Amino acid sequence: PMSTQTFTVSGMTCHHCVNAVTEEVSVIDGVTSVEIELVPEGISTVNVTSDHPLDVESVRSAVDEAGYELTGSA
């Protein structure tokens, strides 16, 4: 069964940020899609669909790698 998880990320301001985070999160094993609702200067929402539930730490490190901060998961 597919799993969709929602994470919140701060520090994203533009389309470049969206691309950077999408790229890093997409390489996590099992991820099939990444959809980001950008809130410039605020908390953006990142919806990640994967073929199994993801470990929050792996998502956190991917977001860190892109240069942003994971602020939470729902």
N, CA, C and O atoms as a CHARMM CRD file, in Angstrom:
* protein
*
  296
    1    1 PRO  N      0.83100  -1.20900   0.00000 PROA 1      0.00000
    2    1 PRO  CA     0.00000   0.00000   0.00000 PROA 1      0.00000
    3    1 PRO  C      0.86700   1.26000   0.00000 PROA 1      0.00000
    4    1 PRO  O      1.91100   1.30900   0.64900 PROA 1      0.00000
    5    2 MET  N      0.42200   2.26600  -0.73000 PROA 2      0.00000
    6    2 MET  CA     1.16900   3.51300  -0.77500 PROA 2      0.00000
    7    2 MET  C      0.96000   4.26800   0.52800 PROA 2      0.00000
    8    2 MET  O     -0.07700   4.15300   1.18000 PROA 2      0.00000
    9    3 SER  N      1.97200   5.04000   0.88400 PROA 3      0.00000
   10    3 SER  CA     1.91300   5.83200   2.10600 PROA 3      0.00000
   11    3 SER  C      2.15400   7.29400   1.73900 PROA 3      0.00000
   12    3 SER  O      3.09000   7.60500   1.00200 PROA 3      0.00000
   13    4 THR  N      1.30800   8.19200   2.25500 PROA 4      0.00000
   14    4 THR  CA     1.55400   9.61300   2.03900 PROA 4      0.00000
   15    4 THR  C      1.73800  10.27400   3.39200 PROA 4      0.00000
   16    4 THR  O      0.89600  10.14400   4.28100 PROA 4      0.00000
   17    5 GLN  N      2.84300  10.98200   3.53800 PROA 5      0.00000
   18    5 GLN  CA     3.13100  11.66700   4.79100 PROA 5      0.00000
   19    5 GLN  C      3.31300  13.14500   4.51600 PROA 5      0.00000
   20    5 GLN  O      3.79100  13.53800   3.45200 PROA 5      0.00000
   21    6 THR  N      2.92800  13.96000   5.48400 PROA 6      0.00000
   22    6 THR  CA     3.04700  15.39900   5.34400 PROA 6      0.00000
   23    6 THR  C      4.07300  15.92600   6.33400 PROA 6      0.00000
   24    6 THR  O      4.03400  15.61100   7.52300 PROA 6      0.00000
   25    7 PHE  N      4.99400  16.73600   5.81600 PROA 7      0.00000
   26    7 PHE  CA     6.03500  17.32700   6.65000 PROA 7      0.00000
   27    7 PHE  C      5.96800  18.83400   6.47900 PROA 7      0.00000
   28    7 PHE  O      5.44800  19.32800   5.47900 PROA 7      0.00000
   29    8 THR  N      6.49600  19.56800   7.45800 PROA 8      0.00000
   30    8 THR  CA     6.54700  21.02500   7.32500 PROA 8      0.00000
   31    8 THR  C      8.00900  21.45000   7.34200 PROA 8      0.00000
   32    8 THR  O      8.82500  20.93900   8.10900 PROA 8      0.00000
   33    9 VAL  N      8.30500  22.40400   6.46600 PROA 9      0.00000
   34    9 VAL  CA     9.68400  22.85200   6.27800 PROA 9      0.00000
   35    9 VAL  C      9.73400  24.37300   6.31300 PROA 9      0.00000
   36    9 VAL  O      8.91600  25.04600   5.68600 PROA 9      0.00000
   37   10 SER  N     10.69900  24.90500   7.05100 PROA 10     0.00000
   38   10 SER  CA    10.85900  26.36400   7.08000 PROA 10     0.00000
   39   10 SER  C     12.07800  26.75900   6.27500 PROA 10     0.00000
   40   10 SER  O     12.98800  25.95600   6.06800 PROA 10     0.00000
   41   11 GLY  N     12.09200  28.00500   5.82100 PROA 11     0.00000
   42   11 GLY  CA    13.24600  28.54200   5.11000 PROA 11     0.00000
   43   11 GLY  C     13.12800  28.53900   3.59800 PROA 11     0.00000
   44   11 GLY  O     13.99300  29.08300   2.91100 PROA 11     0.00000
   45   12 MET  N     12.07600  27.93800   3.06800 PROA 12     0.00000
   46   12 MET  CA    11.91800  27.89900   1.61600 PROA 12     0.00000
   47   12 MET  C     11.24300  29.19300   1.15300 PROA 12     0.00000
   48   12 MET  O     10.22000  29.60200   1.70100 PROA 12     0.00000
   49   13 THR  N     11.83300  29.83100   0.13300 PROA 13     0.00000
   50   13 THR  CA    11.28700  31.12800  -0.29000 PROA 13     0.00000
   51   13 THR  C     10.88600  31.18100  -1.75700 PROA 13     0.00000
   52   13 THR  O     10.14100  32.07500  -2.16000 PROA 13     0.00000
   53   14 CYS  N     11.36600  30.24100  -2.56000 PROA 14     0.00000
   54   14 CYS  CA    11.12700  30.36300  -3.99200 PROA 14     0.00000
   55   14 CYS  C     11.08600  29.00000  -4.67800 PROA 14     0.00000
   56   14 CYS  O     11.22700  27.95300  -4.04700 PROA 14     0.00000
   57   15 HSD  N     10.88900  29.05500  -5.98300 PROA 15     0.00000
   58   15 HSD  CA    10.79200  27.83300  -6.75700 PROA 15     0.00000
   59   15 HSD  C     12.09000  27.02600  -6.72400 PROA 15     0.00000
   60   15 HSD  O     12.06700  25.79700  -6.78500 PROA 15     0.00000
   61   16 HSD  N     13.21600  27.72500  -6.62800 PROA 16     0.00000
   62   16 HSD  CA    14.51000  27.03700  -6.53400 PROA 16     0.00000
   63   16 HSD  C     14.54800  26.16400  -5.27900 PROA 16     0.00000
   64   16 HSD  O     15.04300  25.03700  -5.30300 PROA 16     0.00000
   65   17 CYS  N     14.01200  26.71200  -4.17700 PROA 17     0.00000
   66   17 CYS  CA    13.97500  25.96800  -2.90700 PROA 17     0.00000
   67   17 CYS  C     13.14100  24.69100  -3.07300 PROA 17     0.00000
   68   17 CYS  O     13.52100  23.61200  -2.61900 PROA 17     0.00000
   69   18 VAL  N     12.00000  24.85100  -3.73400 PROA 18     0.00000
   70   18 VAL  CA    11.10700  23.72400  -3.97900 PROA 18     0.00000
   71   18 VAL  C     11.83700  22.62800  -4.76200 PROA 18     0.00000
   72   18 VAL  O     11.74200  21.44600  -4.43200 PROA 18     0.00000
   73   19 ASN  N     12.57100  23.04300  -5.81000 PROA 19     0.00000
   74   19 ASN  CA    13.30800  22.07500  -6.61700 PROA 19     0.00000
   75   19 ASN  C     14.38600  21.37100  -5.80900 PROA 19     0.00000
   76   19 ASN  O     14.58000  20.16300  -5.94500 PROA 19     0.00000
   77   20 ALA  N     15.08700  22.12300  -4.96800 PROA 20     0.00000
   78   20 ALA  CA    16.17000  21.55000  -4.16800 PROA 20     0.00000
   79   20 ALA  C     15.63000  20.49400  -3.19900 PROA 20     0.00000
   80   20 ALA  O     16.18100  19.39900  -3.09300 PROA 20     0.00000
   81   21 VAL  N     14.55800  20.83200  -2.50200 PROA 21     0.00000
   82   21 VAL  CA    13.97400  19.89200  -1.54100 PROA 21     0.00000
   83   21 VAL  C     13.37300  18.68900  -2.26600 PROA 21     0.00000
   84   21 VAL  O     13.53600  17.54900  -1.83100 PROA 21     0.00000
   85   22 THR  N     12.67300  18.95100  -3.38000 PROA 22     0.00000
   86   22 THR  CA    12.07000  17.85900  -4.15100 PROA 22     0.00000
   87   22 THR  C     13.15000  16.86800  -4.58700 PROA 22     0.00000
   88   22 THR  O     12.97000  15.65500  -4.48000 PROA 22     0.00000
   89   23 GLU  N     14.26200  17.39200  -5.07400 PROA 23     0.00000
   90   23 GLU  CA    15.35400  16.55300  -5.55800 PROA 23     0.00000
   91   23 GLU  C     15.93600  15.68700  -4.44500 PROA 23     0.00000
   92   23 GLU  O     16.12900  14.48500  -4.62700 PROA 23     0.00000
   93   24 GLU  N     16.21700  16.29800  -3.28900 PROA 24     0.00000
   94   24 GLU  CA    16.81600  15.54700  -2.17800 PROA 24     0.00000
   95   24 GLU  C     15.86400  14.49100  -1.61100 PROA 24     0.00000
   96   24 GLU  O     16.26800  13.36100  -1.33600 PROA 24     0.00000
   97   25 VAL  N     14.59000  14.87500  -1.43900 PROA 25     0.00000
   98   25 VAL  CA    13.62800  13.93700  -0.85400 PROA 25     0.00000
   99   25 VAL  C     13.30300  12.80300  -1.83000 PROA 25     0.00000
  100   25 VAL  O     13.04900  11.67200  -1.41600 PROA 25     0.00000
  101   26 SER  N     13.31300  13.12000  -3.13500 PROA 26     0.00000
  102   26 SER  CA    13.00100  12.10900  -4.14800 PROA 26     0.00000
  103   26 SER  C     13.97200  10.93800  -4.16900 PROA 26     0.00000
  104   26 SER  O     13.60900   9.83300  -4.57300 PROA 26     0.00000
  105   27 VAL  N     15.21900  11.18000  -3.72900 PROA 27     0.00000
  106   27 VAL  CA    16.20500  10.09500  -3.77400 PROA 27     0.00000
  107   27 VAL  C     16.10200   9.14200  -2.58100 PROA 27     0.00000
  108   27 VAL  O     16.78900   8.12100  -2.55000 PROA 27     0.00000
  109   28 ILE  N     15.25900   9.45900  -1.60600 PROA 28     0.00000
  110   28 ILE  CA    15.05200   8.52700  -0.48900 PROA 28     0.00000
  111   28 ILE  C     14.41700   7.26100  -1.05400 PROA 28     0.00000
  112   28 ILE  O     13.48700   7.32100  -1.85800 PROA 28     0.00000
  113   29 ASP  N     14.92800   6.13300  -0.62800 PROA 29     0.00000
  114   29 ASP  CA    14.43800   4.84400  -1.11000 PROA 29     0.00000
  115   29 ASP  C     12.93300   4.71000  -0.91300 PROA 29     0.00000
  116   29 ASP  O     12.43200   4.87200   0.19900 PROA 29     0.00000
  117   30 GLY  N     12.21100   4.41200  -1.99900 PROA 30     0.00000
  118   30 GLY  CA    10.77200   4.17700  -1.89900 PROA 30     0.00000
  119   30 GLY  C      9.89600   5.35900  -2.25200 PROA 30     0.00000
  120   30 GLY  O      8.69400   5.19600  -2.46600 PROA 30     0.00000
  121   31 VAL  N     10.48200   6.56000  -2.31800 PROA 31     0.00000
  122   31 VAL  CA     9.67200   7.74800  -2.60500 PROA 31     0.00000
  123   31 VAL  C      9.21200   7.74000  -4.06500 PROA 31     0.00000
  124   31 VAL  O     10.02100   7.56400  -4.97600 PROA 31     0.00000
  125   32 THR  N      7.91000   7.93200  -4.28000 PROA 32     0.00000
  126   32 THR  CA     7.37800   7.95600  -5.63900 PROA 32     0.00000
  127   32 THR  C      6.95800   9.34900  -6.07600 PROA 32     0.00000
  128   32 THR  O      6.96200   9.64000  -7.27200 PROA 32     0.00000
  129   33 SER  N      6.59200  10.22700  -5.12800 PROA 33     0.00000
  130   33 SER  CA     6.28800  11.60100  -5.51500 PROA 33     0.00000
  131   33 SER  C      6.44500  12.55000  -4.33600 PROA 33     0.00000
  132   33 SER  O      6.26700  12.17700  -3.17700 PROA 33     0.00000
  133   34 VAL  N      6.78400  13.79200  -4.67500 PROA 34     0.00000
  134   34 VAL  CA     6.96300  14.84000  -3.67200 PROA 34     0.00000
  135   34 VAL  C      6.17500  16.03900  -4.16800 PROA 34     0.00000
  136   34 VAL  O      6.41600  16.53400  -5.26900 PROA 34     0.00000
  137   35 GLU  N      5.23000  16.51000  -3.35500 PROA 35     0.00000
  138   35 GLU  CA     4.45600  17.69000  -3.72900 PROA 35     0.00000
  139   35 GLU  C      4.63000  18.73300  -2.63800 PROA 35     0.00000
  140   35 GLU  O      4.40500  18.45800  -1.45900 PROA 35     0.00000
  141   36 ILE  N      5.03000  19.92700  -3.03800 PROA 36     0.00000
  142   36 ILE  CA     5.30900  20.97800  -2.06900 PROA 36     0.00000
  143   36 ILE  C      4.38500  22.16200  -2.26000 PROA 36     0.00000
  144   36 ILE  O      4.21500  22.67200  -3.36700 PROA 36     0.00000
  145   37 GLU  N      3.79200  22.58700  -1.15700 PROA 37     0.00000
  146   37 GLU  CA     2.96400  23.80100  -1.15500 PROA 37     0.00000
  147   37 GLU  C      3.84600  24.87500  -0.54200 PROA 37     0.00000
  148   37 GLU  O      4.02900  24.92700   0.67400 PROA 37     0.00000
  149   38 LEU  N      4.39700  25.74000  -1.40700 PROA 38     0.00000
  150   38 LEU  CA     5.34800  26.75600  -0.96600 PROA 38     0.00000
  151   38 LEU  C      4.66500  27.91700  -0.25700 PROA 38     0.00000
  152   38 LEU  O      3.71100  28.49900  -0.77400 PROA 38     0.00000
  153   39 VAL  N      5.16100  28.24900   0.93300 PROA 39     0.00000
  154   39 VAL  CA     4.71800  29.44100   1.65600 PROA 39     0.00000
  155   39 VAL  C      5.97100  30.27900   1.88800 PROA 39     0.00000
  156   39 VAL  O      6.68500  30.07500   2.86900 PROA 39     0.00000
  157   40 PRO  N      6.23900  31.23400   0.97100 PROA 40     0.00000
  158   40 PRO  CA     7.45400  32.04400   1.11300 PROA 40     0.00000
  159   40 PRO  C      7.48100  32.74800   2.46200 PROA 40     0.00000
  160   40 PRO  O      6.47300  33.29800   2.90500 PROA 40     0.00000
  161   41 GLU  N      8.64500  32.72700   3.11300 PROA 41     0.00000
  162   41 GLU  CA     8.82600  33.36200   4.42200 PROA 41     0.00000
  163   41 GLU  C      8.01300  32.68600   5.52300 PROA 41     0.00000
  164   41 GLU  O      7.92900  33.21200   6.63200 PROA 41     0.00000
  165   42 GLY  N      7.41800  31.53900   5.24000 PROA 42     0.00000
  166   42 GLY  CA     6.62700  30.87700   6.26400 PROA 42     0.00000
  167   42 GLY  C      6.97100  29.39900   6.34100 PROA 42     0.00000
  168   42 GLY  O      8.10400  28.99700   6.07200 PROA 42     0.00000
  169   43 ILE  N      5.99100  28.60400   6.70600 PROA 43     0.00000
  170   43 ILE  CA     6.18000  27.16500   6.82600 PROA 43     0.00000
  171   43 ILE  C      5.53800  26.49900   5.60800 PROA 43     0.00000
  172   43 ILE  O      4.32400  26.56400   5.41900 PROA 43     0.00000
  173   44 SER  N      6.36400  25.86500   4.79500 PROA 44     0.00000
  174   44 SER  CA     5.85400  25.19500   3.60000 PROA 44     0.00000
  175   44 SER  C      5.46700  23.76400   3.94000 PROA 44     0.00000
  176   44 SER  O      6.02500  23.15800   4.85500 PROA 44     0.00000
  177   45 THR  N      4.50700  23.23100   3.19400 PROA 45     0.00000
  178   45 THR  CA     4.03000  21.87000   3.41200 PROA 45     0.00000
  179   45 THR  C      4.60500  20.95700   2.33100 PROA 45     0.00000
  180   45 THR  O      4.53700  21.26000   1.14000 PROA 45     0.00000
  181   46 VAL  N      5.16700  19.84300   2.77000 PROA 46     0.00000
  182   46 VAL  CA     5.75800  18.88000   1.84100 PROA 46     0.00000
  183   46 VAL  C      5.00900  17.55700   1.99000 PROA 46     0.00000
  184   46 VAL  O      5.05200  16.92700   3.04700 PROA 46     0.00000
  185   47 ASN  N      4.31400  17.13600   0.91100 PROA 47     0.00000
  186   47 ASN  CA     3.59600  15.86100   0.91700 PROA 47     0.00000
  187   47 ASN  C      4.43800  14.84200   0.17000 PROA 47     0.00000
  188   47 ASN  O      4.74900  15.01600  -1.00900 PROA 47     0.00000
  189   48 VAL  N      4.80100  13.78000   0.87000 PROA 48     0.00000
  190   48 VAL  CA     5.66300  12.76700   0.26900 PROA 48     0.00000
  191   48 VAL  C      4.90100  11.45300   0.15500 PROA 48     0.00000
  192   48 VAL  O      4.39100  10.93000   1.14600 PROA 48     0.00000
  193   49 THR  N      4.82900  10.92700  -1.06200 PROA 49     0.00000
  194   49 THR  CA     4.18400   9.64300  -1.28700 PROA 49     0.00000
  195   49 THR  C      5.27700   8.61500  -1.52300 PROA 49     0.00000
  196   49 THR  O      6.21400   8.84800  -2.28600 PROA 49     0.00000
  197   50 SER  N      5.14400   7.47700  -0.85600 PROA 50     0.00000
  198   50 SER  CA     6.17300   6.44300  -0.97400 PROA 50     0.00000
  199   50 SER  C      5.51700   5.07400  -0.87100 PROA 50     0.00000
  200   50 SER  O      4.34600   4.95500  -0.50900 PROA 50     0.00000
  201   51 ASP  N      6.29800   4.03300  -1.19800 PROA 51     0.00000
  202   51 ASP  CA     5.70200   2.70700  -1.15500 PROA 51     0.00000
  203   51 ASP  C      5.79100   2.06500   0.22800 PROA 51     0.00000
  204   51 ASP  O      5.37600   0.92100   0.41500 PROA 51     0.00000
  205   52 HSD  N      6.32800   2.79900   1.18600 PROA 52     0.00000
  206   52 HSD  CA     6.29300   2.36700   2.59100 PROA 52     0.00000
  207   52 HSD  C      6.47800   3.62100   3.44900 PROA 52     0.00000
  208   52 HSD  O      7.06000   4.59900   2.97900 PROA 52     0.00000
  209   53 PRO  N      5.99600   3.61500   4.69300 PROA 53     0.00000
  210   53 PRO  CA     6.14800   4.79500   5.55000 PROA 53     0.00000
  211   53 PRO  C      7.63100   5.13000   5.71200 PROA 53     0.00000
  212   53 PRO  O      8.46500   4.24300   5.89700 PROA 53     0.00000
  213   54 LEU  N      7.94200   6.41700   5.64000 PROA 54     0.00000
  214   54 LEU  CA     9.33500   6.84300   5.73800 PROA 54     0.00000
  215   54 LEU  C      9.73000   7.16300   7.16700 PROA 54     0.00000
  216   54 LEU  O      8.91300   7.57200   7.99300 PROA 54     0.00000
  217   55 ASP  N     10.99500   6.96500   7.42100 PROA 55     0.00000
  218   55 ASP  CA    11.58200   7.33600   8.70000 PROA 55     0.00000
  219   55 ASP  C     11.75200   8.85500   8.67600 PROA 55     0.00000
  220   55 ASP  O     12.35500   9.39900   7.75100 PROA 55     0.00000
  221   56 VAL  N     11.22300   9.53400   9.68900 PROA 56     0.00000
  222   56 VAL  CA    11.28700  10.99400   9.74100 PROA 56     0.00000
  223   56 VAL  C     12.73800  11.48000   9.64900 PROA 56     0.00000
  224   56 VAL  O     13.01700  12.50000   9.01900 PROA 56     0.00000
  225   57 GLU  N     13.66100  10.74200  10.28200 PROA 57     0.00000
  226   57 GLU  CA    15.05900  11.16000  10.25300 PROA 57     0.00000
  227   57 GLU  C     15.64300  11.17700   8.84400 PROA 57     0.00000
  228   57 GLU  O     16.47400  12.02700   8.52700 PROA 57     0.00000
  229   58 SER  N     15.21200  10.24300   8.00100 PROA 58     0.00000
  230   58 SER  CA    15.74200  10.23500   6.64000 PROA 58     0.00000
  231   58 SER  C     15.21200  11.43800   5.86600 PROA 58     0.00000
  232   58 SER  O     15.91700  12.00200   5.02900 PROA 58     0.00000
  233   59 VAL  N     13.97700  11.82600   6.14500 PROA 59     0.00000
  234   59 VAL  CA    13.40600  13.00500   5.49100 PROA 59     0.00000
  235   59 VAL  C     14.10200  14.25900   6.02700 PROA 59     0.00000
  236   59 VAL  O     14.41400  15.17800   5.27100 PROA 59     0.00000
  237   60 ARG  N     14.34100  14.28300   7.34800 PROA 60     0.00000
  238   60 ARG  CA    15.01200  15.42300   7.96000 PROA 60     0.00000
  239   60 ARG  C     16.40200  15.63700   7.34000 PROA 60     0.00000
  240   60 ARG  O     16.78200  16.76600   7.02600 PROA 60     0.00000
  241   61 SER  N     17.14800  14.55200   7.16900 PROA 61     0.00000
  242   61 SER  CA    18.49400  14.72400   6.63000 PROA 61     0.00000
  243   61 SER  C     18.46000  15.14200   5.16400 PROA 61     0.00000
  244   61 SER  O     19.34000  15.87400   4.71200 PROA 61     0.00000
  245   62 ALA  N     17.45100  14.68500   4.41200 PROA 62     0.00000
  246   62 ALA  CA    17.31600  15.09800   3.01000 PROA 62     0.00000
  247   62 ALA  C     17.01400  16.59700   2.93200 PROA 62     0.00000
  248   62 ALA  O     17.57200  17.30700   2.09600 PROA 62     0.00000
  249   63 VAL  N     16.12500  17.06800   3.81000 PROA 63     0.00000
  250   63 VAL  CA    15.75300  18.48100   3.83700 PROA 63     0.00000
  251   63 VAL  C     16.96700  19.31700   4.27800 PROA 63     0.00000
  252   63 VAL  O     17.21600  20.39400   3.73600 PROA 63     0.00000
  253   64 ASP  N     17.71700  18.80600   5.26700 PROA 64     0.00000
  254   64 ASP  CA    18.95400  19.46500   5.72000 PROA 64     0.00000
  255   64 ASP  C     19.93900  19.60000   4.56800 PROA 64     0.00000
  256   64 ASP  O     20.54800  20.65000   4.36300 PROA 64     0.00000
  257   65 GLU  N     20.07800  18.51600   3.82600 PROA 65     0.00000
  258   65 GLU  CA    21.00200  18.45800   2.69500 PROA 65     0.00000
  259   65 GLU  C     20.65400  19.54700   1.67100 PROA 65     0.00000
  260   65 GLU  O     21.54000  20.12800   1.04400 PROA 65     0.00000
  261   66 ALA  N     19.36400  19.81000   1.51300 PROA 66     0.00000
  262   66 ALA  CA    18.90800  20.83200   0.56700 PROA 66     0.00000
  263   66 ALA  C     19.09300  22.23300   1.14900 PROA 66     0.00000
  264   66 ALA  O     18.98900  23.22800   0.43100 PROA 66     0.00000
  265   67 GLY  N     19.36700  22.30600   2.45500 PROA 67     0.00000
  266   67 GLY  CA    19.63200  23.59200   3.08500 PROA 67     0.00000
  267   67 GLY  C     18.46100  24.19400   3.84700 PROA 67     0.00000
  268   67 GLY  O     18.45100  25.39200   4.12800 PROA 67     0.00000
  269   68 TYR  N     17.47800  23.36900   4.18100 PROA 68     0.00000
  270   68 TYR  CA    16.29500  23.87600   4.88200 PROA 68     0.00000
  271   68 TYR  C     16.07100  23.08100   6.15000 PROA 68     0.00000
  272   68 TYR  O     16.79600  22.12700   6.43400 PROA 68     0.00000
  273   69 GLU  N     15.06000  23.47800   6.91200 PROA 69     0.00000
  274   69 GLU  CA    14.83500  22.81900   8.18300 PROA 69     0.00000
  275   69 GLU  C     13.45800  22.17400   8.26700 PROA 69     0.00000
  276   69 GLU  O     12.43100  22.80600   8.02200 PROA 69     0.00000
  277   70 LEU  N     13.47500  20.88700   8.62500 PROA 70     0.00000
  278   70 LEU  CA    12.21600  20.16800   8.83000 PROA 70     0.00000
  279   70 LEU  C     11.68800  20.62400  10.18900 PROA 70     0.00000
  280   70 LEU  O     12.37500  20.49000  11.20200 PROA 70     0.00000
  281   71 THR  N     10.46300  21.16400  10.21100 PROA 71     0.00000
  282   71 THR  CA     9.94700  21.65500  11.48200 PROA 71     0.00000
  283   71 THR  C      8.94000  20.71400  12.11600 PROA 71     0.00000
  284   71 THR  O      8.59100  20.86700  13.28700 PROA 71     0.00000
  285   72 GLY  N      8.47800  19.75000  11.35400 PROA 72     0.00000
  286   72 GLY  CA     7.54000  18.80900  11.94600 PROA 72     0.00000
  287   72 GLY  C      6.99300  17.83900  10.93300 PROA 72     0.00000
  288   72 GLY  O      7.26100  17.95600   9.73700 PROA 72     0.00000
  289   73 SER  N      6.21900  16.87100  11.41600 PROA 73     0.00000
  290   73 SER  CA     5.56100  15.93100  10.51200 PROA 73     0.00000
  291   73 SER  C      4.18100  15.67200  11.06400 PROA 73     0.00000
  292   73 SER  O      3.95400  15.74900  12.27100 PROA 73     0.00000
  293   74 ALA  N      3.25800  15.36400  10.16900 PROA 74     0.00000
  294   74 ALA  CA     1.87700  15.15600  10.59500 PROA 74     0.00000
  295   74 ALA  C      1.47800  13.71200  10.31000 PROA 74     0.00000
  296   74 ALA  O      0.34700  13.31700  10.59300 PROA 74     0.00000
